[in-house]
Amino acid sequence: MSLPAEISVDWRNERASLQVLPNLPWLSDGAFGERAIQIQLHRQPAWNCPEHTFQQHVVSIHHFRERARSVRSFAGRRQNEWLGEGDVVIMPANVPHTDSWDKPGEFTLLILDPASVARIAEDSVDPSRIEILPRFAMRDGFIHQIGTALETELRSGGSGIQLYVDSLAAALSAQLLRNHSSLSRLAEPSSSNHNQVRRAAEFIQDNSQQNLRLSDVAAVAHLSEFHFARLFRQIMGISPHKFLIERRIEHAQGLLRTTKLPVEEIAHRAGFSNQSHFTAHFRRIVGTTPRLYRAAL
């Protein structure tokens, strides 16, 4: 049984992040007040966080331009991981946690009041029995969409309707309860499943320029194609194919930043069959074309 961490972070304090991070958030909607959620946007250097606990539930959505190596632990359970654009980490209240990452990057923190989360499930289960589960870096498309909407609202100066923010907070709470709590524990993949999927994800990362087949990747995880595809989506929050496309786009972004290669050549080196296919995926994921991305740099 692990001992409680000495640092206890109460996010009702506007300077609470300085207990575990070197810088305050560059943008925040302030203390909780009457709200069920707090939103913070961070730009932090490479860092090694001391062990701590949070008094609220914290969901972190990462926006690292270059994937960073991270070492994270929850209550003594340690895991090496990569942090990139869209990776989600769930840090429940009162669970000892420590983390480090080796590159500077940005991330959004969505901080939830545990009582407000529990109230979402009052009609179906005793709130006192609900436990939000810690999650290492993963993909959850729905949480990412909620985070994007809340970040847009914050950047706009919070001029929208408070009901909109409350609705997003309720949707986030429901997603945590449905897929990342003791209510979903029976369907939770085992630690061996996580290791199998992580090996497959690393294989895709290392071979993203190749014409990979599902059978090849499933074989790395020692799973059938059907079982692997289902587990990969459950654990990563994204299909193997979409994960591959995202890794190819990341590789292409690096080439656009560091070389003067023609866009057509970059598309080929990243693993795309033609430039139009590459441009369509690049625009969908990055939000602009490869040429405009390079020009903006």
Buried (B, 14 or more C-beta within 10 A) or exposed (E): EEEEBEBEBEBBEBEBBEBBBEEBBEBBBEEBEEBBBBBBBBEBEEBEBEBBBBBBBBBBBBBBBBBBEBBBBBBEEEBEBBBBBBBBBBBBBBBBBBBBBBBBBBBBBBBBBBEBBBBBBEEEBEBEEBEBBBBBBBBBBBBBEBBEBBBEBBEEEEEEEEEEBBEBBBBBBBBBBEBBBBBEEEEBEEEEBBEBBBBBBEBBBEBBBEEBEBEBBBBBBEBEBEEBBEBBBBBBBBBBBBBBBBBBBBBBBBBBEEEEEEBEEBBBBBBBEEBEEBBEBBBEBBEEBBEEBBEEE
